[in-house]
């Protein structure tokens, strides 16, 4: 039996969208150049790939489905359209729920990531009017966590491991709002998760909506 933990995902996405909508009243005009530096609040969907989305019955699978990604970033521009952008994101794939026939009990497998990243960003036509395309590439230190818990048992397993990940992304900026898609190559190595498996593929795709906080450049 498998399900996505849909209520927290929906509540989080609705909260992010409400925050961005409320902030829109403070937004700068659509047809404007970008400031020297800015802080961007981001949120959206997280698509699990590799072993994360693989069936739980497979040796390295976790059965995760679509989850959420929330965080923020700081972006510092140079005059020619390049920018350096450190960021932090909390990423939560959808929870897998299974049934253990031997124990006659349901269990949950939860995965999550704390992502500390830095990206090099190229914004095209930074000083132009209208929408602006940008590309990004970077590295991230990720804390990968696994929690497994049975419904009728107060005890649970909770452990984690660190990994160094690479990412590439593309986005479109219009006014203070932007849409982006980021692919992260995350390959943790640990013997703390599933027996007999040490190398994992925890790749993800993040689809984010971002809002740049007001600046006074």
PyMOL commands that set and color helices and strands:
alter all, ss='L'
color gray80, all
select helices_A, chain A and resi 6-26
alter helices_A, ss='H'
color red, helices_A
select strands_A, chain A and resi 37-48+65-77+82-94+96-100+105-123+132-150+156-174+177-185+204-212
alter strands_A, ss='S'
color yellow, strands_A
deselect
rebuild
show_as cartoon
